[in-house]
C-alpha cells in the first residue's frame, strides 16, 4: 500500500477533528485527491470509514460489521463520531434511523413526479402547475405509501406538506372564482401582477441549465457541446492542472445531460 495513505490514516487517528483543509495542506493534496485517499483506505480496510463535516472536522471510525454502519455525533466525554448501536435491518447494513434504502412505491412515486415536473425542483409553487387532478392523484398515492426508513418518512412528510399546500391554494382559487361569478368583485391588481411576473417553471429551469454552461437558452447542440468541453478542460480532475473541481464537474455533466434529454438531442 502507498505509504502516503498510511500516513494520512495515522495523522487522522492521532488528531481527530482536523479539518480537510488542514490535512490537505499537511500532505500537499487537493480536496479531490484527499477524498480519493479516503475511498482507497476504506476499500483496503473494510472495517474503517472516514467521516467529515464542516463543523466537526474529519474522524476515522472503526466499524463493527454486526452493528448498523450509521454514524452519530457525541458531545460527551468521548467526543466524536461513533457507530450506531442498533443491529442492521436493511440491505445497506443500516437500521431504521440511518438507512437510505427506498421502497419500490416511493421510488415509483419519485419517477412519476420527476416525469411530470421535468427538470423543475419539487416545491409547492412548481407543484401548482400540475393542476388539481394530478395533485389529488399524487396525494392519494403518498397517503397509501408506508415508509420503510426514517429518511423515507421525512421525505414523504415533506412532499405531503407541499401537495397539501398546493391543493389548498387551488381550492382557494376555485372559491374566489365562484365568488366573482356570483357577483362578488375581487381586486385583481395583485393577481394580474403575479401572472405578469411569473415564469413557466419548466422553461425557467431549462434556462438555469444553460446558464450553468454559460450560454443562451436558444443555443444549438454544437454550441452546447462546445461550451461543456471548454468548461470540462477547466474543472475535470484528470485534465485540470490544479486537481480540478469534482463537484463542479458533476454539476456541468448534469446540466449537459438534462439539456440533451429535454431537447431530445442524440
C-alpha positions as CSV (number, residue, x, y, z in Angstrom):
1,X,0.0,0.0,0.0
2,X,1.1,3.6,-0.7
3,X,2.9,4.9,2.4
4,X,1.2,8.2,2.0
5,X,-2.2,6.6,2.6
6,X,-1.0,5.0,5.8
7,X,0.5,8.4,6.9
8,X,-2.9,10.1,6.3
9,X,-4.7,7.5,8.3
10,X,-2.3,7.7,11.2
11,X,-2.5,11.5,11.1
12,X,-6.3,11.5,11.4
13,X,-6.2,8.8,14.1
14,X,-3.8,10.9,16.2
15,X,-5.5,14.2,15.5
16,X,-9.3,13.6,15.2
17,X,-11.3,16.6,14.3
18,X,-8.7,18.2,11.9
19,X,-10.4,20.0,9.1
20,X,-10.0,18.8,5.5
21,X,-8.0,21.9,4.6
22,X,-5.5,21.3,7.3
23,X,-5.0,17.7,6.1
24,X,-4.6,18.8,2.5
25,X,-2.1,21.5,3.5
26,X,-0.1,19.0,5.6
27,X,0.2,16.4,2.7
28,X,0.1,18.8,-0.2
29,X,-3.1,17.3,-1.7
30,X,-6.2,18.8,-3.3
31,X,-9.5,18.0,-1.6
32,X,-10.4,15.7,-4.6
33,X,-7.2,13.7,-4.0
34,X,-7.9,13.5,-0.3
35,X,-11.4,12.2,-0.9
36,X,-9.9,9.6,-3.2
37,X,-7.4,8.6,-0.5
38,X,-10.3,8.1,1.9
39,X,-12.1,5.8,-0.5
40,X,-8.9,3.8,-1.1
41,X,-8.3,3.4,2.6
42,X,-11.9,2.3,3.2
43,X,-11.6,-0.3,0.5
44,X,-8.3,-1.5,1.9
45,X,-9.6,-1.7,5.5
46,X,-13.2,-2.8,5.3
47,X,-13.8,-2.1,9.0
48,X,-12.7,1.5,8.8
49,X,-14.6,4.5,7.4
50,X,-13.8,8.3,7.3
51,X,-16.5,10.8,8.1
52,X,-16.1,14.6,7.9
53,X,-18.2,17.7,8.4
54,X,-17.6,21.4,8.3
55,X,-18.4,21.7,11.9
56,X,-16.6,18.8,13.5
57,X,-13.7,18.0,11.0
58,X,-12.5,14.6,9.9
59,X,-12.7,11.4,12.0
60,X,-11.6,7.8,11.4
61,X,-14.1,5.3,12.8
62,X,-13.7,1.5,13.2
63,X,-16.9,-0.3,12.3
64,X,-18.3,-3.4,13.8
65,X,-20.0,-5.5,10.9
66,X,-22.6,-6.8,13.4
67,X,-24.0,-3.3,14.0
68,X,-25.6,-0.6,11.9
69,X,-22.9,1.2,9.9
70,X,-24.6,4.6,10.5
71,X,-22.7,7.2,12.5
72,X,-23.8,9.7,15.1
73,X,-22.1,12.6,16.8
74,X,-21.4,12.7,20.6
75,X,-20.6,15.8,22.6
76,X,-19.9,13.7,25.7
77,X,-16.7,12.8,27.4
78,X,-15.6,10.7,24.4
79,X,-16.3,13.5,21.9
80,X,-16.5,12.5,18.3
81,X,-18.4,10.3,15.8
82,X,-19.4,6.8,16.9
83,X,-21.1,3.8,15.3
84,X,-24.9,3.3,15.9
85,X,-25.5,0.6,18.4
86,X,-28.6,-0.9,16.7
87,X,-28.3,-4.1,14.6
88,X,-28.5,-3.7,10.8
89,X,-32.0,-4.1,9.4
90,X,-31.7,-3.3,5.6
91,X,-29.6,-4.3,2.7
92,X,-27.3,-1.3,3.1
93,X,-26.3,-2.6,6.5
94,X,-28.1,0.2,8.5
95,X,-31.0,0.5,10.8
96,X,-34.3,2.4,10.5
97,X,-32.7,5.6,11.7
98,X,-29.8,5.6,9.2
99,X,-30.8,3.5,6.2
100,X,-31.0,5.1,2.7
101,X,-33.0,2.1,1.3
102,X,-36.0,3.2,-0.7
103,X,-39.2,1.3,-1.1
104,X,-40.4,0.4,-4.6
105,X,-43.6,2.5,-4.0
106,X,-41.6,5.6,-3.1
107,X,-39.2,5.1,-6.0
108,X,-42.1,4.8,-8.4
109,X,-43.7,7.9,-7.0
110,X,-40.4,9.8,-7.4
111,X,-40.1,8.8,-11.1
112,X,-43.6,9.8,-11.9
113,X,-43.3,13.2,-10.1
114,X,-40.0,13.8,-11.9
115,X,-41.6,13.0,-15.3
116,X,-44.5,15.4,-14.6
117,X,-42.3,18.3,-13.3
118,X,-39.5,17.9,-15.8
119,X,-36.2,19.5,-14.5
120,X,-38.1,21.7,-12.0
121,X,-37.4,21.1,-8.4
122,X,-40.4,19.7,-6.4
123,X,-41.9,22.6,-4.3
124,X,-45.3,23.9,-3.6
125,X,-45.1,26.5,-6.4
126,X,-44.0,24.1,-9.1
127,X,-46.5,21.5,-8.0
128,X,-49.3,24.0,-8.6
129,X,-48.6,23.7,-12.4
130,X,-49.7,20.1,-12.3
131,X,-53.3,21.0,-11.9
132,X,-56.0,19.8,-9.4
133,X,-56.5,16.3,-11.0
134,X,-52.8,15.3,-10.8
135,X,-52.3,16.9,-7.4
136,X,-55.2,14.9,-5.9
137,X,-53.8,11.7,-7.5
138,X,-50.4,12.3,-6.1
139,X,-51.8,13.0,-2.6
140,X,-53.7,9.6,-2.7
141,X,-50.6,7.8,-3.7
142,X,-48.5,9.4,-1.0
143,X,-51.1,8.6,1.7
144,X,-51.0,4.9,0.7
145,X,-47.2,4.7,1.0
146,X,-45.8,3.1,4.1
147,X,-42.2,4.4,4.6
148,X,-39.5,1.9,5.3
149,X,-37.0,4.2,6.9
150,X,-36.8,7.4,8.9
151,X,-35.3,9.2,5.8
152,X,-38.2,8.0,3.7
153,X,-40.7,9.0,6.4
154,X,-39.3,12.5,6.5
155,X,-39.2,12.7,2.6
156,X,-42.9,11.6,2.5
157,X,-43.9,14.1,5.1
158,X,-42.2,17.0,3.3
159,X,-43.8,16.0,-0.1
160,X,-47.2,15.7,1.6
161,X,-46.9,19.2,3.0
162,X,-46.0,20.5,-0.5
163,X,-49.0,18.8,-2.1
164,X,-51.4,19.9,0.7
165,X,-50.2,23.5,0.3
166,X,-50.7,23.4,-3.5
167,X,-54.1,21.7,-3.0
168,X,-55.3,24.4,-0.6
169,X,-54.1,27.1,-2.9
170,X,-56.1,25.7,-5.9
171,X,-59.2,25.2,-3.7
172,X,-58.9,28.9,-2.6
173,X,-58.6,30.0,-6.2
174,X,-61.8,28.0,-7.1
175,X,-63.7,29.7,-4.2
176,X,-62.6,33.1,-5.3
177,X,-63.6,32.3,-8.9
178,X,-67.0,31.2,-7.7
179,X,-67.4,34.4,-5.7
180,X,-66.7,36.5,-8.7
181,X,-69.2,34.5,-10.8
182,X,-71.9,35.2,-8.1
183,X,-71.3,38.9,-8.3
184,X,-68.6,39.5,-5.7
185,X,-65.8,41.7,-7.1
186,X,-62.2,40.8,-6.5
187,X,-59.4,43.3,-6.7
188,X,-57.3,41.7,-9.4
189,X,-54.3,44.1,-9.4
190,X,-52.2,41.7,-7.3
191,X,-53.3,38.7,-9.3
192,X,-52.5,40.3,-12.7
193,X,-49.1,41.4,-11.5
194,X,-48.4,37.9,-10.3
195,X,-49.3,36.5,-13.7
196,X,-47.2,39.0,-15.5
197,X,-44.1,38.3,-13.3
198,X,-44.5,34.5,-13.2
199,X,-42.4,32.3,-15.4
200,X,-43.2,28.8,-16.5
201,X,-41.1,26.7,-14.0
202,X,-40.1,24.2,-16.7
203,X,-38.7,27.0,-19.0
204,X,-37.1,28.7,-16.1
205,X,-35.3,25.5,-15.0
206,X,-34.1,24.9,-18.6
207,X,-32.6,28.4,-18.7
208,X,-30.8,27.7,-15.5
209,X,-29.2,24.6,-17.0
210,X,-28.0,26.6,-20.0
211,X,-26.7,29.4,-17.7
212,X,-24.6,26.8,-15.8
213,X,-22.8,26.2,-19.1
214,X,-22.6,30.0,-19.7
215,X,-24.6,30.0,-22.9
216,X,-28.0,31.3,-24.1
217,X,-31.1,29.0,-23.8
218,X,-31.5,29.0,-27.6
219,X,-28.0,27.6,-28.2
220,X,-27.6,24.8,-30.7
221,X,-26.5,21.2,-29.9
222,X,-23.0,22.0,-31.2
223,X,-22.7,25.2,-29.2
224,X,-23.8,23.4,-26.0
225,X,-21.2,20.6,-26.5
226,X,-18.5,23.2,-27.3
227,X,-19.3,25.1,-24.0
228,X,-19.4,21.9,-22.0
229,X,-16.0,20.7,-23.3
230,X,-14.4,24.1,-22.7
231,X,-15.5,24.1,-19.0
232,X,-14.6,20.4,-18.7
233,X,-11.0,21.3,-19.5
234,X,-11.0,23.7,-16.6
235,X,-12.8,21.7,-13.9
236,X,-12.3,18.0,-14.7
237,X,-9.8,16.4,-12.2
238,X,-7.9,14.4,-14.9
239,X,-7.4,17.4,-17.3
240,X,-7.0,20.3,-14.9
241,X,-3.5,21.1,-13.7
242,X,-4.6,22.1,-10.2
243,X,-6.7,19.0,-9.4
244,X,-10.0,20.3,-10.8
245,X,-13.3,20.6,-9.0
246,X,-15.2,17.3,-8.8
247,X,-18.5,18.8,-7.6
248,X,-18.4,21.5,-10.3
249,X,-17.8,18.8,-12.9
250,X,-20.8,16.8,-11.7
251,X,-22.9,19.9,-11.9
252,X,-21.8,20.6,-15.5
253,X,-22.4,17.0,-16.5
254,X,-25.9,17.1,-15.0
255,X,-26.7,20.3,-16.9
256,X,-25.5,18.9,-20.2
257,X,-27.3,15.6,-19.8
258,X,-30.6,17.2,-18.9
259,X,-30.4,19.7,-21.8
260,X,-29.8,16.8,-24.2
261,X,-32.7,14.8,-22.8
262,X,-35.1,17.7,-22.8
263,X,-34.1,18.9,-26.3
264,X,-34.2,15.3,-27.5
265,X,-30.7,15.5,-28.9
266,X,-28.9,12.2,-29.5
